[in-house]
């Protein structure tokens, strides 16, 4: 795979996941009656979403800031924990699959971004394969 293709796939997948995390973080601070009902049904208190929102913004910053590979790894891990936790919470709370089916799509995007993040690191280091 050539350098341009790797970069395009990385930036598309990363851009989508970053946008979704920022949208999720912003919506956590808005007063939304439907969101409050969902939160109650899952069993979370509002302060949990505020904590996660701050963590998401910090994760976005970590992923988009070059030169801190360990921090980037932690941000990817944190996003994965967040998405898996959301999936389990929705499932365990009895939500219909249609209400949370988008989460595995986000997980796939995150995995794609992570894989191509490492491919870009190899390209920069001059390692083939």
Phi and psi restraints in degrees (value plus and minus 20) as a CYANA .aco file:
   2 UNK   PHI    -103.5   -63.5
   2 UNK   PSI     147.9   187.9
   3 UNK   PHI     -80.3   -40.3
   3 UNK   PSI     -61.5   -21.5
   4 UNK   PHI     -84.0   -44.0
   4 UNK   PSI     -64.6   -24.6
   5 UNK   PHI     -81.9   -41.9
   5 UNK   PSI     -63.9   -23.9
   6 UNK   PHI     -80.0   -40.0
   6 UNK   PSI     -66.3   -26.3
   7 UNK   PHI     -84.8   -44.8
   7 UNK   PSI     -61.0   -21.0
   8 UNK   PHI     -84.4   -44.4
   8 UNK   PSI     -67.0   -27.0
   9 UNK   PHI     -83.9   -43.9
   9 UNK   PSI     -61.8   -21.8
  10 UNK   PHI     -79.9   -39.9
  10 UNK   PSI     -71.1   -31.1
  11 UNK   PHI     -90.1   -50.1
  11 UNK   PSI     -53.0   -13.0
  12 UNK   PHI     -87.8   -47.8
  12 UNK   PSI     -70.6   -30.6
  13 UNK   PHI     -85.6   -45.6
  13 UNK   PSI     -60.7   -20.7
  14 UNK   PHI     -88.6   -48.6
  14 UNK   PSI     -62.0   -22.0
  15 UNK   PHI     -80.0   -40.0
  15 UNK   PSI     -62.8   -22.8
  16 UNK   PHI     -86.5   -46.5
  16 UNK   PSI     -64.1   -24.1
  17 UNK   PHI     -89.6   -49.6
  17 UNK   PSI     -58.7   -18.7
  18 UNK   PHI     -84.6   -44.6
  18 UNK   PSI     -64.0   -24.0
  19 UNK   PHI     -81.3   -41.3
  19 UNK   PSI     -62.9   -22.9
  20 UNK   PHI     -86.4   -46.4
  20 UNK   PSI     -59.8   -19.8
  21 UNK   PHI     -86.5   -46.5
  21 UNK   PSI     -60.0   -20.0
  22 UNK   PHI     -87.3   -47.3
  22 UNK   PSI     -60.4   -20.4
  23 UNK   PHI     -82.0   -42.0
  23 UNK   PSI     -63.8   -23.8
  24 UNK   PHI     -82.3   -42.3
  24 UNK   PSI     -63.2   -23.2
  25 UNK   PHI     -83.6   -43.6
  25 UNK   PSI     -65.1   -25.1
  26 UNK   PHI     -84.3   -44.3
  26 UNK   PSI     -61.7   -21.7
  27 UNK   PHI     -88.9   -48.9
  27 UNK   PSI     -40.2    -0.2
  28 UNK   PHI     -87.8   -47.8
  28 UNK   PSI     -42.6    -2.6
  29 UNK   PHI    -118.9   -78.9
  29 UNK   PSI     -22.3    17.7
  30 UNK   PHI    -110.4   -70.4
  30 UNK   PSI     127.9   167.9
  31 UNK   PHI    -102.5   -62.5
  31 UNK   PSI      83.4   123.4
  32 UNK   PHI    -147.7  -107.7
  32 UNK   PSI      94.2   134.2
  33 UNK   PHI     -80.9   -40.9
  33 UNK   PSI     -58.2   -18.2
  34 UNK   PHI     -86.0   -46.0
  34 UNK   PSI     -59.8   -19.8
  35 UNK   PHI     -84.0   -44.0
  35 UNK   PSI     -58.1   -18.1
  36 UNK   PHI     -85.0   -45.0
  36 UNK   PSI     -59.4   -19.4
  37 UNK   PHI     -84.1   -44.1
  37 UNK   PSI     -64.0   -24.0
  38 UNK   PHI     -82.2   -42.2
  38 UNK   PSI     -64.4   -24.4
  39 UNK   PHI     -79.1   -39.1
  39 UNK   PSI     -63.4   -23.4
  40 UNK   PHI     -84.6   -44.6
  40 UNK   PSI     -61.6   -21.6
  41 UNK   PHI     -84.8   -44.8
  41 UNK   PSI     -54.5   -14.5
  42 UNK   PHI     -97.8   -57.8
  42 UNK   PSI     -47.9    -7.9
  43 UNK   PHI      79.3   119.3
  43 UNK   PSI      -3.1    36.9
  44 UNK   PHI    -117.3   -77.3
  44 UNK   PSI     129.7   169.7
  45 UNK   PHI    -110.9   -70.9
  45 UNK   PSI     133.3   173.3
  46 UNK   PHI     -75.9   -35.9
  46 UNK   PSI     -54.8   -14.8
  47 UNK   PHI     -83.5   -43.5
  47 UNK   PSI     -45.7    -5.7
  48 UNK   PHI     -84.6   -44.6
  48 UNK   PSI     -63.6   -23.6
  49 UNK   PHI     -86.1   -46.1
  49 UNK   PSI     -55.0   -15.0
  50 UNK   PHI     -86.0   -46.0
  50 UNK   PSI     -61.3   -21.3
  51 UNK   PHI     -82.1   -42.1
  51 UNK   PSI     -66.0   -26.0
  52 UNK   PHI     -84.1   -44.1
  52 UNK   PSI     -56.2   -16.2
  53 UNK   PHI     -82.8   -42.8
  53 UNK   PSI     -63.7   -23.7
  54 UNK   PHI     -84.3   -44.3
  54 UNK   PSI     -61.9   -21.9
  55 UNK   PHI     -83.1   -43.1
  55 UNK   PSI     -57.7   -17.7
  56 UNK   PHI     -85.0   -45.0
  56 UNK   PSI     -63.1   -23.1
  57 UNK   PHI     -83.3   -43.3
  57 UNK   PSI     -63.1   -23.1
  58 UNK   PHI     -83.9   -43.9
  58 UNK   PSI     -57.3   -17.3
  59 UNK   PHI     -84.8   -44.8
  59 UNK   PSI     -60.9   -20.9
  60 UNK   PHI     -81.2   -41.2
  60 UNK   PSI     -65.1   -25.1
  61 UNK   PHI     -80.3   -40.3
  61 UNK   PSI     -63.2   -23.2
  62 UNK   PHI     -83.8   -43.8
  62 UNK   PSI     -60.9   -20.9
  63 UNK   PHI     -90.3   -50.3
  63 UNK   PSI     -55.9   -15.9
  64 UNK   PHI    -107.0   -67.0
  64 UNK   PSI     -30.5     9.5
  65 UNK   PHI    -114.3   -74.3
  65 UNK   PSI      96.2   136.2
  66 UNK   PHI     -94.4   -54.4
  66 UNK   PSI     137.3   177.3
  67 UNK   PHI      75.1   115.1
  67 UNK   PSI     -18.4    21.6
  68 UNK   PHI    -148.1  -108.1
  68 UNK   PSI      49.4    89.4
  69 UNK   PHI     -80.7   -40.7
  69 UNK   PSI     -55.8   -15.8
  70 UNK   PHI     -87.9   -47.9
  70 UNK   PSI     -61.1   -21.1
  71 UNK   PHI     -84.0   -44.0
  71 UNK   PSI     -59.6   -19.6
  72 UNK   PHI     -82.4   -42.4
  72 UNK   PSI     -63.2   -23.2
  73 UNK   PHI     -79.5   -39.5
  73 UNK   PSI     -63.2   -23.2
  74 UNK   PHI     -84.9   -44.9
  74 UNK   PSI     -57.4   -17.4
  75 UNK   PHI     -85.2   -45.2
  75 UNK   PSI     -64.5   -24.5
  76 UNK   PHI     -80.2   -40.2
  76 UNK   PSI     -63.2   -23.2
  77 UNK   PHI     -82.4   -42.4
  77 UNK   PSI     -63.9   -23.9
  78 UNK   PHI     -81.3   -41.3
  78 UNK   PSI     -62.5   -22.5
  79 UNK   PHI     -83.1   -43.1
  79 UNK   PSI     -59.0   -19.0
  80 UNK   PHI     -86.1   -46.1
  80 UNK   PSI     -63.6   -23.6
  81 UNK   PHI     -80.0   -40.0
  81 UNK   PSI     -62.4   -22.4
  82 UNK   PHI     -80.9   -40.9
  82 UNK   PSI     -67.6   -27.6
  83 UNK   PHI     -89.5   -49.5
  83 UNK   PSI     -60.9   -20.9
  84 UNK   PHI     -85.6   -45.6
  84 UNK   PSI     -62.4   -22.4
  85 UNK   PHI     -81.0   -41.0
  85 UNK   PSI     -60.1   -20.1
  86 UNK   PHI     -84.6   -44.6
  86 UNK   PSI     -63.4   -23.4
  87 UNK   PHI     -79.5   -39.5
  87 UNK   PSI     -68.4   -28.4
  88 UNK   PHI     -83.8   -43.8
  88 UNK   PSI     -61.4   -21.4
  89 UNK   PHI     -81.9   -41.9
  89 UNK   PSI     -66.4   -26.4
  90 UNK   PHI     -83.4   -43.4
  90 UNK   PSI     -65.3   -25.3
  91 UNK   PHI     -82.8   -42.8
  91 UNK   PSI     -68.3   -28.3
  92 UNK   PHI     -86.7   -46.7
  92 UNK   PSI     -44.7    -4.7
  93 UNK   PHI    -106.5   -66.5
  93 UNK   PSI     -20.2    19.8
  94 UNK   PHI      64.0   104.0
  94 UNK   PSI      -5.3    34.7
  95 UNK   PHI     -87.4   -47.4
  95 UNK   PSI     126.5   166.5
  96 UNK   PHI     -85.8   -45.8
  96 UNK   PSI     129.6   169.6
  97 UNK   PHI     -75.7   -35.7
  97 UNK   PSI     -56.6   -16.6
  98 UNK   PHI     -81.2   -41.2
  98 UNK   PSI     -42.4    -2.4
  99 UNK   PHI    -101.1   -61.1
  99 UNK   PSI     -37.3     2.7
 100 UNK   PHI    -155.2  -115.2
 100 UNK   PSI      -7.6    32.4
 101 UNK   PHI     -85.9   -45.9
 101 UNK   PSI     -40.9    -0.9
 102 UNK   PHI     -90.0   -50.0
 102 UNK   PSI     -41.7    -1.7
 103 UNK   PHI     -84.6   -44.6
 103 UNK   PSI     -64.2   -24.2
 104 UNK   PHI     -81.2   -41.2
 104 UNK   PSI     -49.1    -9.1
 105 UNK   PHI     -85.2   -45.2
 105 UNK   PSI     -62.2   -22.2
 106 UNK   PHI     -84.8   -44.8
 106 UNK   PSI     -57.5   -17.5
 107 UNK   PHI     -82.7   -42.7
 107 UNK   PSI     -63.0   -23.0
 108 UNK   PHI     -81.9   -41.9
 108 UNK   PSI     -62.1   -22.1
 109 UNK   PHI     -82.4   -42.4
 109 UNK   PSI     -62.4   -22.4
 110 UNK   PHI     -82.9   -42.9
 110 UNK   PSI     -63.8   -23.8
 111 UNK   PHI     -82.5   -42.5
 111 UNK   PSI     -62.6   -22.6
 112 UNK   PHI     -80.7   -40.7
 112 UNK   PSI     -67.2   -27.2
 113 UNK   PHI     -79.3   -39.3
 113 UNK   PSI     -63.6   -23.6
 114 UNK   PHI     -84.2   -44.2
 114 UNK   PSI     -65.6   -25.6
 115 UNK   PHI     -80.9   -40.9
 115 UNK   PSI     -65.3   -25.3
 116 UNK   PHI     -97.4   -57.4
 116 UNK   PSI     -40.6    -0.6
 117 UNK   PHI     -81.3   -41.3
 117 UNK   PSI     -65.2   -25.2
 118 UNK   PHI     -90.5   -50.5
 118 UNK   PSI     -54.7   -14.7
 119 UNK   PHI     -83.1   -43.1
 119 UNK   PSI     -59.7   -19.7
 120 UNK   PHI     -86.0   -46.0
 120 UNK   PSI     -59.2   -19.2
 121 UNK   PHI     -81.7   -41.7
 121 UNK   PSI     -61.5   -21.5
 122 UNK   PHI     -83.9   -43.9
 122 UNK   PSI     -60.4   -20.4
 123 UNK   PHI     -82.0   -42.0
 123 UNK   PSI     -63.3   -23.3
 124 UNK   PHI     -85.7   -45.7
 124 UNK   PSI     -53.8   -13.8
 125 UNK   PHI    -101.9   -61.9
 125 UNK   PSI     -31.0     9.0
 126 UNK   PHI      60.4   100.4
 126 UNK   PSI       0.6    40.6
 127 UNK   PHI    -111.8   -71.8
 127 UNK   PSI     111.7   151.7
 128 UNK   PHI    -109.8   -69.8
 128 UNK   PSI     135.6   175.6
